[in-house]
Amino acid sequence: MTHGGHHCSLEVCNRGCWVSQGRKPGEESTDESEEEDSEEEPKLKYERLANGVTEIMQKDAASCMTVHDKFLALGTHFGKIFLLDIQGNVTQKYEISSVKINQISLDESGEHVGVCSEDGKVQVFGLYTREGFHENFDCPIKVVALHPQFSKSNNKQFVTGGNKLQLYERNWLNRWKTSTLHEGEGTITNIKWRANLIAWANSVGVKIYDISSKQRITNVLRDNTSLRPDMYPCSLCWKDNTTLIIGWGSSVKICVVKERDPTEVRDLPSRYVEIVAAFETEFFISGLAPLADQLVTLYFVKENSEHMEEEFRARPRLDIIQPLPESCEEISSDALTVRNFQDNECRDYRLEHSEGESLFYIISPKDIVVAKERDQDDHIDWLLDKKKYEEALMAAEISFKNIKRHDVQKIGMAYINHLVEKGDYDAAARKCQKVLGKNMELWENEVYRFKTIGQLKAISQYLPRGDLRLRPAIYEMILHEFLKTDYEGFATLIREWPGELYNNMTIVQAVTDHLKKDPTNSILLTTLAELYTYDQRYDRALEIYLRLRHKDVYQLIHKHNLFSSIEDKIVLLMDFDKEKAVDMLLDNEDKISTDRVVEELKDRPELLHVFGDGPFLFQHDRTPVHRASSIKTWRSESGVEELDWPAQSPDLHPTEHLWDGLEWRLRARPSRPTSVSDLTDVLLEEWSEIPISTFLTLWKAFPEEYLHKLFKRDHHKGQKYHERQISLYAEYDRPNLLPFLRDSTHCPLEKALEICQQRHFVEETVFLLSRMGNCRRALQMIMEELGDVDKAIEFAKEQDDAELWEDLISYSIDKPPFITGLLNNIGTHVDPILLIHRIKEGMEIPNLRDSLVKILQDYNLQILLREGCKKILVADSLSLLHKMHRTQMRGVRLDEENICEACHVTILPSDTAQPFSVVVFHCRHMFHKECLPSPGNIPGGQYCNICSAKRRGPGSGILDMKK
């Protein structure tokens, strides 16, 4: 990102080079042997600082630079200082010296500048004030550092470094006091001041001085002493107020200043330094800067030439590394193409950073490059460049509030274009729904583009169909396209799209035209019915649905209340799906009466009745699909019993019987047909020979479904058809006949008895005889025709008639099995002794001993039950008596609300001071003593008159009181 002006942008080659773009005439060309782009996204982006810097570099060379959040301060080899804004524009210029500026120092406020030069000049001055310090020394001053809080009056301090380290402090007389902090170990090449700690480097190593305690607290020795300190200077950087990063040669050390335990030796400084990480790098270090918990390192690189033996200077590298205690992990590495890098030494490069914005400035004599962390826009740029459109779109959607150079919709359009170019039309169409949103113009453009490339089908399922709707012509164009090539797809769109999206009549006409070519096409007919439904032409839709026997016909009737239109189509509906049709008709009796339904079905009795509600047996004709192992397993798990059906048996369906009879007729012919036409003629001939009675017999073989379900739903509905149902049940569905006779209160019993006697239905006849009061005849049928003593005994128990028991015993007396049944079951209904006395002597009765034992056991059980009940009753009576006694023994409260039950006057006198007598019985009735029938003391045997009267009868209590 550029900040205005004319930056020269740099293109990244991760783990490779950085190539200058927008080069002006006269600038150096880049190395042509550039590495190819890596799939790994770079961590930083780079820009060359231009504008005023470009003009400065043409006439001068950079020697040092210091970075503040508000501006940059650049020193040159010709002794000038330039204040620059962050775009590189010159805002102020200072002529300090005629030789190289070695160091520039700024305080934290950016209001004061410290400068030192190669000719020994040191200047400290304010950018907005006249105060300052000017001094010329007789030796070069390599570095200068202001106190971070120099702008405050009590912190007017700075240090300089040449052949010794000197501290300058301004006293209360406004004079500068000088004190030497260190000397004698060579030239001081670097100073960094942070809070109260000053770190500096000389030829021997790095020292740290605590300005608050005025003590030097450490000395970190230089590792590689073979390197010249002036050629490979030390790089210092404070990460925070207590962490110092040291880079020298190819080694890096991270030191932490810690407080010493007060209990340790008093002679030692109050602080000490611990080296928490120390490791070697591949190249020489020119600069260091912190980046969160990582490090940004600027490397000076020398490489061996393939053609020459000596080393040559390569592009400097900017790496991000993760420090470890004894090593480091490389995160990213970028080679930088800076101007004249072939002529630069390690000491010519510097790395400065701005803590506020994570900006890193790579300074070389003829170039300044700015590195910054890549933002979301840069990340999206990289993804788009790598054609990772899906990830770019996702990143833009997540960070849509933060991106500045990109638009989510434009990225989405680029992604759609990419998918179309790849030929992935379905994915492109799917993305349209997300990317185009509610932009109708974009939608229509995409539809026409998909039409141009012949992919309207791909985009059809993603077109907007809610609040946002395109012009009807768009939808009609797609429907016509489907109608030409894909009937099923056309039908799907008609079902899914609301009818308001297109002109219904136009599409109806188009479908009608296609049906002229293919009039029996079920897909087109179904779609046409749906179109008629949208257009509220329900009669036409119903006609098509019934013609097609379509499952949605019942839903259409219900939804649009088309019952008046189906009164003459009931047979057709029931032929299609009897269950649904019957349920619908029964649910809507108010719209289609039962009489109307029965009238319509009079010629189709099989549709008036159902087999019943179960249990069911599964019957099949032993086809392989019915005998598959998976079907058998399902039937077993579901508890479905199978009807034993012999091989080659005809189906229960009446049509199957007709096919079977027709086949036998065909086989019986003396000669068989030899061609399709002969077969057709023979089949028609034999079909016409089948008697009409065969058809009627087969079609009447099913019980009447409608009436049966009507009766199941409500026993009182269709009562005038109950007589008809008796015949149908008797002929076709006897298992449901007896339940019907029991539940129906409207069937004619005489007619039912006649039908059952004609068909010799004993159980049903027994029920009807008992219901008509002829129980003795019913019992006689059970005994004589069924010969079931258990049913006879059960029947006698139900009727509880002594005459029936007498008839049963009389009938059974000469039948040993019946006697055994009676002995085992009559129980408490008849005294077993009466039966035993009537048994003929010498009659052999099966299991007589067991029966007698059972009688005795039953008798003993009855005795035990009676005794147990007696004990329970006595115990309950005693408990209740004790409870009543406790209740009666409680005191009774008398107050003004209680009255005498005889005179109905308040029980207490108005003057309670006078003596009075009151009698209170256990039943809580109260009397004045004088109101009782007998004056004087109450005898112990006297009872409450009211309670006694209740026991003796009305008026007795009053008579007692009158005595």
N, C-alpha and C positions, 0 to 999 in steps of 0.2 A: 504494500500500500504506500503511495506517495502522499506527502503532506502539502503538496503544492509546489510551485517552482518547477524545476527540470531535473529531477533525479534520474540517474541512469539505473534502470532496474537490472538485477542479476538473475539468471536462470540457474536453478539448482541441478547439479548432478550428484546425487547422494553417493557418498564414498567416491566421488570423482571430483570434477572441477566446477567452478562457477564461471559462467560465460557472460561477458559484458554484452549488453544489447543497447541499441540506439547509440552506437559509437560515433563520435565526431571525427572529422578528418584529422589525421595526425596521431590518433590514439593507437596504442599497440594492439596488434591482432592477438587473438587467443590461440592457445595450442590446439592444433588440429587433431591431435590424438586424444580425443575426449572419450571418456567411458560412457557407455550407454546408460540410459535412465534405469534406476533400480525400482523394483516393486515396493520397496520400503519407503514410506512417506518421510520426507525430511522433517526435522524438529524446528529448524529456524528458517527464516527467509532473509534475504540480503538486498540492500540497496546501496548504491554508491552515493555518497554525500556530494552534491553538485552545487549549482548556483554560484555563490561567491567563492566557494572552496575551489572550484575548477579554475577560476581566474588566479587565485592565490598560488595554486600548484604550478601554473604555467610560468610564474616569475620567481617562485620561492619553493621551499620544501618544508614539510612539517617536521618539527623536532619533538613536540610534546603536545598533549591536549588533556584538559580536565573537563569533566562532565558534571553539570548541575541539572536539576529537574527543569529549570527555566531556560537555560542557555548553555552554550559550549564556549570554552576558552581555548584557542589554538595558538601555540607558539611556533615560530619558524626559525630556520637557520640564519636568517638575516636580522634577527633580533626584534622581530615585531610580534605583537600580540593582537589577535582578532577575536572579538566577541561575536558569536554566531547564534542565530536562532536554530531551531531543530531542523529547518529545511536547508541550512547551510548558507543563509543570507548573512552578510556582514552587517552588524548593527553598530560596532564601534571598533576603532583601531588605535593601538598604542605603540609609539616608537620607544622601545626600551633600551636597545643596544644595537650595535652593528654586527654582533656575532650571535652565535647560537643561543637560543633560549633553552635552558636545561630542564626547568620544571616550573609548573604553574600550580598554585594551591588555592582552593576556595574554602571559605567556611560554610557551615550548613545553611546559613541564610542566603548565601550568594551575594552578599553586600561588600565583601572584602576579598582582595586578591593579593597573593604573595607570588613574586616572580624572582627567579635567579638565572644568571646567564654565565656563559663560559668565560667572560672577562672579569668575573668577580663581583658583578653588580647584584645587589639584593634590594628589592623594593616591595613594600607592603603598603597598599593604599585602598581607600574605600571608593567604590564605584559611584557613591552618591554623597560622599563627604570629602573634606579637604585633608583630613588627618592622614598620616602615612609615615613610613620609615624608608629612608634612602641611605644606602651605605655601599661603598666600594671596597672590596677586599683585594688583597694582593695575590690571591690564588683563585682558581675557578671554584665556584660554588655549584655543586652538582644537583642538590635538592633543597627544597624549602617546604615546610608544612606549617599551616596555621592551626591554632587551637580550633576545634570544631565549633565552639561557642565564642569565637573571636569578637563578634559584634557586641557582646556583653562587656561592660566596663571592667569587671573583675577577672576577665579571661583574656586580657590583651597579651597573648603569648604566641610565639612561633619559634620554630627551630630551623637551623640551616645545617647543611652537611657538605663538607669539602674534605679536607684532611682531618677534621674533627667535628664533633657534634656540639653545637652551641645552642643554648636556650636564651631567648630574649623575652624579657618581661617589662612591661611599663609600670613604673611605681606611681605613688600618689602625687609626685611632683611632675608627672607627665614626662619623665625621662625613662629611657630604656636601659634596663640592667641586663648585663650579659653574664652567663655562667656556662662553663664547659661541662657537658655531661659525659663525654667520652672522646678519647683520642689515642693515637699510637697504633692502630691496627689497619692502616691503609685508608684509601679513599672511601668515603661513605657514598654509596650509589643509590640508595632508596630509603625513603622515610614514609611511614603511614601512621597517622595520629587518629585514635578512636577513643572517645571519652577521656579517661585519665591515663590511657596507655599509649606510649610511643614505641613503635617498632622501627628499627633501622637495620640496614645491611651494610657490612664492610667487607674487606678482603678475607676475613676470618670466618664470619658467620653472621647470625642474626641475633640482636639483643632486644629486650623489651624493658622499658623503663616506666615505673609507676610514678606519675607526676604528683599524685596526692601524698604518697609516703616518701617521695624523693629517693626511691630505691630501684636499682636494677634487679630484676627478678629472674632473668634467665639468659642463657647464651646457647643458641642452637648452632652447632658447627656446620660448616659447609662440607658436603659429602665428597664431591669430585673436585679436588684442589688442582687438578691439571688444567682445568678450563680457566682462561683469563677472565677475571671479574669484570673488566671493562668491555670485553667482547660478549660475554654471556652474563649479563647483569641479573641480579636477584629480583624476582617478582613477589611483591607482598600484597595481601588483600585481607581486610578484616571482614569476616562473614557477619559477625555481630560484635557486641562489646567485649566478648571474652574469647572469641575464636579467631585465630590468625592462620591464614593459609600461606605457605611458603613454597615457591617454585624456583628452583635453581638448577641450571643445567637440565638434566633429565629426571631429577628427583622432585617429589612433592611430599610435603609434610604438613599435617594439620595439627595445630597446637591449641590447647584449651587452657586459659588462665583460670586457676582455681584458688579458693581461699584456703590458707593453711590452718590446721587445727591449732587453736591457741595454746594447747598443752604442750606443743612441741618446743624445741629449743628456741629461746628468745632471740638469739643472734641472727636467725634466719629471717628473710623477708616475710611479710604477712601473706604474700601470694607466691604461688609456684606455677610452673607450666608442665602440663602433661601432653605428650605427643600421642594422639589417639589414632593416627593413621600415617603411614609412611610407605611409599611405593615408588617404583621407577616407571618412567614412560619411554615410549619408543623414540621420541624426538626431543629436541631442545625447547624449553619453555620460554616464550616471550611475554606471556601475560596470563593472569588468572582472574576469574570472577565467579561468585557464587550464583547458583540458580536453584532455589529451594534447597533440597538436600543433595543436589548434584553440583558438579563443577564445570564451568566453561573454560577450556584451555586453548590458548593460541600457541601453536607450535611453529618453530623455524625448522624447515626440512631441508636436508641435504641428501641427494641421491647419487648413486654411481651411474655414470654414463656407459652405454653399451659400446660406444666407439672410442671413448677416451678413458684413461685410467683415473684421472682426477675427478673429485666430486664436483657437482654443480648444484646451484641453489634452485630448489623446486618451489612450487607454490606453497605459501603458508597454509596450515590446516587449523580449522576451528573445530574442536571436538567437544562433545558433552560426555562426561564420564561420571560413573557412580563410584565414589571412593569406598574402599573396603579397608579393614585394618592393615593388611599387608599387600594389597593389590588394588586394582580398579577394574571396573567393567565398562566397556565402551558402549555408549547409548547411540551416538551418531557421530559421523565424521564427514566434514566438508572441506575440500580443497578450494582455496580462494585465489582467483586470478586478479591480483592487484597490479597496478602499473609498476613496471621496472622491478618486479620481484626477483629477476635474475641478478640484480645489482645489490640487493639488500642483505644485511647481516642480521643476526639475532637481535642485536641491540637497537636496530632500526625500527623494530615493531613494538607497538604498545597495545594493550587491551584495557580500555576504560569501560565502565558500565554505569548505567543510571538505575539506581535501586527502585525508584518509583514505578517505572514502566518496563523493567526487564529489557532494556536496550543495551546492546553491546557494540562498542566502537572499536574497529580494528584500524589503527593508525600506522601508516607507513610514510616514508618521505614524500611520495608523490600521489598518495591515494588515501582516502578515508572511506571505509565501508561500514555500514550500519547493519547489525544483525538483530533481529527481534524474533520473539516467539511467534509461531504461526497461529493466526486466529481461525475462526470457523469458516470465514470466507476463503482463506488460503487452503484449508482442508477440503472444502468443496471444489475449489479450482483443481486441486491435485486429483480428486476422485473423478472429475469430469475429464481431465486430461488422460486418465487411465481407463476411460470409458466404464467406470463403475457407477452407472447412473442410479441404480437402485439404492446404493449406499449414499450417494450424493443427495438424492431426494429425501431420504430418511433423515440425514443430517440437517438439511434445510428445514424440514418440518419441525424437528426438535428445537432448533435454534432460530426460528423465524424472527424472533424479536431482536436477536443480536446481529444477524447478518446484515451487511450494508450494501454489498455489491451484487448480491444475487437475489433472484425472485423465485419463490417456490414453483410458481406456475411455469416459468420459463424453463426451469430445470426439468420439470415434469414433461413439458413439450419436447425437450431435447431427448428425454428418455423414450417417449413414444416414437419419435422419429427414428431413433436407434433401433427399436424393436421392429418397426416396419421395414427398415433396411435389412435387418437380419431375416425377415420373413416370419417372425413370431407374431402373427396377426392377432391371435387370441389374447396373448399377454398385452399387446399394445391396446387392444380394445378394452381390456379389463382396467388398464391404467387410466384410460380416458375418464372413467367414472370418478376416479379420485382426483385427477389433475384438473379436468375441465370445470368441475364443480357446477356452478350455475351460470356460466358464461354461454349463452345461447349461440352467439356468433361462432365461438370456437367449436361448439358441438356440431353445428351444421357444416362448418368447414371440414371437420374430421369425417363426418358421414359422407360427404361428397368425395373426399380423398379415398375412403375405403371403397366407395362405388367405382372410382376410377381404376383401382387395382383389383376389382372384382372380389372384394372381401366384405360385402355388406352383411353376410351371415355372421361374421365374427363380431361385429359391433352391435348387432341387433339386440342381443340380450342385455346389453349394458346401457341402452338409451334411457334418458330420464323419463320417468312416467308418473312422478308425484306432483309437487307444487310447480316445479319447472317442467314445462312441456315445449317441445319444438313445434314447428309448423306441421299441420296434419299431412302436408304433402311429403314430408320426410318419412313419416311412419308408413304412409301408403306406398311409397317407393320401395321400402323394404319388404312390405307384405307382398307386393306384386313380384318382387324378385324371388321370394320363397315359393310363391304360388306357381312359378314357372318351373322350379327345379326340385322343390322339397315339400311335398304335401304335409308330412308329419311335422316338419319345422314350422310350417305355416299354421297348422292347428295349435301347436304349442304357443306361438305368439298370440294367437287369438284368445287362448285361455288365460295367458299371463297379462296381456295388455288390457287396460281399461278401454271400454268401448268409446270413451270420449276423445281418445287420442287421434282418431281418424274418422273419415266420412264413412259411416256404416253402409250407406246405400251403394257407394262406389265399390266397396269390397264385396258386398252381396252380389252385385251384378257380375263382378269378376269371377266369383265362385260359381255362379249360375252358368256362366259361359263355359267354364271348365267341365261342369257336370253334363253339359250337352255332349261332350266327347266321351265322358266316362260316367254314365248316369247311376251306376251301382257302387261307386267308390264310397266306402263307408266313412273314410276320413273326411272327405269333402262334405258328405251329408251331415256328419256330426258337427263339423265346423259351421256349416250353414245354419244348423239348428241353434248353435250358440250365438251366431250373429242375429238371428231372429229374436232370440231372447234379449239381447242387448237393446234391440229395437222395439221391444215390448210387443212383438207379434207372436204371442205365446201359442196361439192355435196352430200356427205353421211349425213352430218348434216342436210342439207336442206330437204333431202328425209324423214328423221325421223321427223323433225318438221312439215312438211306438213302432214305426216301420223297421227301425234298426234294432228294436228290443234293447234299447240303451239303458244302462243302470241308472242314469240321472233322471229318468222320466218321473220317478216318484218324488224326487227332490224338487223338480220343476213344478209338479202339481201342488205340492205343499207350499212352496215358496210363493207362488203366484195365484193360489186359490183357484185352480182350474177344475174343480170338481164338477161343475156344470158341463164341462166339455168332455168328461169321461164317462158320463152315465151310460152311453151306448158302446163304451169300449172296455167294460169291466172284464169280459171274457178274455180279451186280448191282453189286458194287464195281468190277469191271473195265469194265463198261459206262459207269460214271460217269467214271473216270479210270484208264486202263490203266497209265500210267507209275507213278503213285503206288501203285496196287494191286499191281503186279508187284514193285516195290521193297519194299513192306511184306511181301509173302509170302516173298520170297527172304531178307529179313532175319530172318524168324521161322520158318525151316524146322523148328526144334525144336518149335514149337507147332502148325504146320499143315504136315504132311508134303507132299513133292512128289507122292506117289501120290494123296493126297487132292485136291490142286489139279488134277492131270491128270484125275482121275475127274470132278470137278465141271465141267471144261471140255471134256469129250469131245464134247459136242454143239455146242461153239463153237470149232472149230479156229482161227478167226481170232484168238482170244485167247491161243493158246499160243505165239505167235511175234511177233517184231518185225522191222521192215524192216532194221534194222542200225544201226550207229553212224555212218554217213556215209562219204564226203561226200554231202550232200543236195542235191536240186533243189527249189526252191519251185514248187509247182503250184497254180494258182488258175483259177477259171472266168471270168476277165476281167470281173468286176463292177467298177463305177466305183471302189469303195472300194479295191480291190486295185491299180487303175491310177493312183491319185492320185500327184501329183508328189512329195509328202512320203514316200510309201511307196517309190517308186522310188529316191529319194535315199538312204533308210535302207538298202535292199537293196544299193545300190552301195557305200555306205560300209562295210557289214558283210560284204561279200564273199559275199552269198547269190546263187547262180546261179538263174536262172528257167527253168523247163521251158517249152519252146515249145508253146503250147497254142492250137490253132486256135479261132476264134470259134465259138460255138454247140456246143462239144464238151461231152458229158456229164461230170459230176463223177466223180472216182474213188471217192467215197463210195458204197457200195452203195445206200443209200436214194435218192440222187440218180438212179441208174440206174432205180430203180423208178418214181420220179416221171416220169422222161423217157418210159419205156415206157407209163405210164398216160396221159400227155399224147398220145402218138401214137395210142393206142387211141381216145381221145376224139375226136381230129381225124378218125379214119377212119370214124366213124359217119356214116350218111347224113344225119341231122338232129341239130342241136346243141340242147342244153337252153336253155330260155328263162326259167327262174326258178331260184331257189336250191334249191327242193325238187326240181325236175327234175334239176339238176346233182348233188345229193346221191344221188339214186337211180341216175343213170347211173354215177357214180364207184364206188358200191358194186357195181354189176353188173359193170363192167369189172375191178374189183379181184379179184372172185371168179373171173374167167376167166383170171387170170395163173397159169401152171403152177407147181406147187410146186418143180419143178426149177430154175426161174429164181431163186427165193429161195435155194435151196441153193448154186447156182453163185455167186451174188453174195456170200453170206456166207462162202464158203470162199475168196474171192479174196485175203484177207489172210493172210500167213504167221503161224505160231503164235508169238505174242509171249512168252508165259510161258517156253516151252522154250528159245527163242532167248536170252533174258536169263539163264536158268539156266545155259546152256552158256557164255555170255560170262563169267559170274561164276566158274564152276569147271567145267573141261572134264570132270571125272570125275563130276560130279553128274548124275543123270538119265540114266545111261549106257544103261539099258534102253530109253530112248525115242529113242536115236540113229538106229535104223533107220527110225523113223517120221519123224524130222526130214529124212532124206535125200530122201524123197518130197516133203515139203513145200518144202524148199529147191529141188528140181528143178522143181517146178511153179510156185512163186510167187516165189522169190527166188534166182535162179541166181547173181547176183554173190556171195552169201554161201555158196554150195555148196562151191566149191573151198577157201576158208579153213576151212570146217567139216571137210572131208575131211582137210586137212593137220593140223588141231589135234586131231581126235578119234582116240583110240586104241581105241575100243570099237565103232565102226561096222563092220558086216559088209561086207568088201571085195567079196565076190562079189555081194551084193545091190546095193551101190552101183554096181558095174561094169555090172550088168544094167540098172539104171535109166538110167545115163548112155549106154549103147549104144543103148537103146531111143529115147532122146531125141536121139541123135547129138551129145552134148556131148563134143567132141574133147578139149579141154584137160583136163577132168575125167577122161575115159577114159585119156588119156596118163598122168596122175598115178597113177591106180589101177593101170594095167598096170606102171608102173615100180615102184610099191610092192609089187606082187605078184611082181616079179622078171622079168617079160616085157618087158625093156627094148628088145629088137630090134623087137617088135611096136609098142611105143610110139613108137620112132623112125620106124618105117615110117609110122605114122599122121600124125606131124608132117610128114614129107616129102610124103606122098601127098595127105593131106586138107587140111592147112593150107598146104602149099607154102611154108613159112617156113624158109629156110635158117638164119637167125639163131637161131631157136628150136631148130632141129635141132642146130646147133653148140653152143649153150648146154647142151642136154640131154646131148650127148656129153661135154662138159667136166665136167658134174656127175657123170656115171657113171664117167668115166675108164676106159673099157673099149676095148681095141684093136680088138675085133671090131666094136664100134659105129662106130668111126672107119672101119674097112674098109667096112662097109655104107654109111656116109654117102658115102664117096668113090666107091664103086661106083655108087650111085644117082645121084650128081651128075656123073659123068664125061661124060655126053652132054647135060648141061644147063648151057649157058654161064652163066646167072645164078647157079646153085648153085656153079659153079667159082669165079666171082668172089667170092662170099661166103666160100668156103673159103680162098681165097688171102688174103683180108683178115683172117680171124679165127682160123685154126687155130693161129697163133703157135708156141709151144714144144711144144704137145701132139703135133703130127705134123710130121715133116720135110717142108717144102714141096717138096723135090726129088722125093720119091716121087709127089706129086700131079702135078707138072709133067711127069715122065716118062710118066705115064699119059694125058696129054692127047693126043687124036688130032691128027695133023698136019693143018694147014689149018683147024682149028676156029676159028671167030670168037668170041672171048671179049670181052665188054664191059669196058672199062677195064683191059685186061690190063697195059698199061704201068704204070699207077698201082699196080696190085696188086704187080707185080714190084719196083717201086721201094720200096714199103712193106715187102716181104719183105727186101730188101737192107738197108733202114734198121733193121728189127727185128734182123737178124742182126748188123749193126755195133753196135747198141745192146747186144746180149747180150755181144759180145766186149769192149766197153768196160766193161760191168758186171763181167765176170769179171776183167779186168785190174785194175780198181779194187779189187775185193774181195781179189785176190792181194796188191796193194800194202799194203792195210790189214792183212792177216794177217801179212805179213812184218814190217811196222813194229811191230805189237803183240808179235810173238814176240821181236823184237830188244829191245824195251823191257823185256819180262819177263825175258829172259836177263840183261840188265845189272842189273836189280833183284835177281835171284837172286845174281848174282856179288857185288854190293855187300853183300848180306846175309851171304853165306858168308865174306866176308873180314873180318867183324867179329870181335873177340875174344870168347871164351867164358868165362864165369865158372864156376869150380869151387868147390863147397863141400860140406859134409857131407851134404847132401840128395841129391847126384848119386850114381848107382850105375853099376857096370860092367854093360853089357848082356849079357855072357857069363856071369859068375859071380854077378851080382846082389848083389855086396858093395859097400859104400861105396867110391867111386872114390878117396878120399883115405885114406892109411893113418892108423892111430891115432897113430903117431909121425912127424910131418912133418919131423923133423930128419934122418931117414934118407932116402937117395936113393931115388926111385921114378920110374917112367915111365908116362905116360898117353897114349893115342892118342885124339884127338877128330876125327871126320870133319865135313865141311861140313854134313851133315844133322843135326848135334848129337848123334849117338849116340857114347857114350864107352866105351872098353875099357882094361883094364889091358894093358900091352904083352905081358905073358906070357900073357894070355888069348887073344891073336890066334892064328890057325892057323899062321902062319909066324913063327918067332922072328927076331930081328935087326931091321935097319932095314926100314921099310915101303916096298916098292917104290912108285914114283910111280903105277903103274897100278892099285894095289889099291883095292877099293871096300869100303864098309861091308857086312858080311855080312847084316845085317838088311834093308837096302834092296835088296841084290842078290837075296836070297831072295824078296822080294815080287815082283820082276820075273820071276824064273825059275820060281817055283811053290812049293807047300808042301813043307817039309822040306829044301830044298836048302841052306839056311844051316846047318842042324845037320850035314849031311854034310860041308860044308866045314870045320867046326870039328873034326870027328873025323879029318880027314886029317892 
